[in-house]
Structures are given as C-alpha cells and as structure tokens.
Amino acid sequence: MVKVREIAPDDAPDRWVAALTAHMPAADGALVGRAEAWARDHYGNSANPQGAGWMEHVRGVAGILGSLRVDGEALAASLLLG
C-alpha cells in the first residue's frame, strides 16, 4: 500500500515546497524552491485564459508531477512553464 500525503496548493510557499520535495536530494529541493519563488514573482495574482489563477495552475501541475515522483528539474520546469 502507498501512503499519499496531500499537499494543499494554498500552503505557505516554504511549507509547500518542503512537502513536495521531501523525498528528493536537498539540491533538487532548492531548485524547486527557486522556481516556485520565480513563479510567484512572475505570475502574481494573474489569471490564465480559462480564468484560473496561474499560481494555482502551476502548483496543481507540480503537485500531480510530484505524486508521480518526477525529479526536481521536471518539477521546476512545471512551475516555470505552467
């Protein structure tokens, strides 16, 4: 059986990144943290064409990929590209 810990998309940034990258080497966690900070600064409160917030979208994508245990580079890319 696999235990899945849900990572709430509205968690504080540091807590969210820590939960998402808990199984990764520290360097990967740092990379994801930098990508999340960039996304927050870049996207802010803007909405995508469907009307959802960009940060909500990129965190959702990263959360799905994190549950698949992809590496830090893939998580960082999902935060940067949405």
Protein Blocks (a to p, Z undefined) as FASTA:
>chain_A
ZZdddddfkbcfklmmmmmmmmpcfklmmmmmmmmmmmmmmnmmaccfkopafklmmmmm
mmmmmmnopafklmmmmmmnZZ
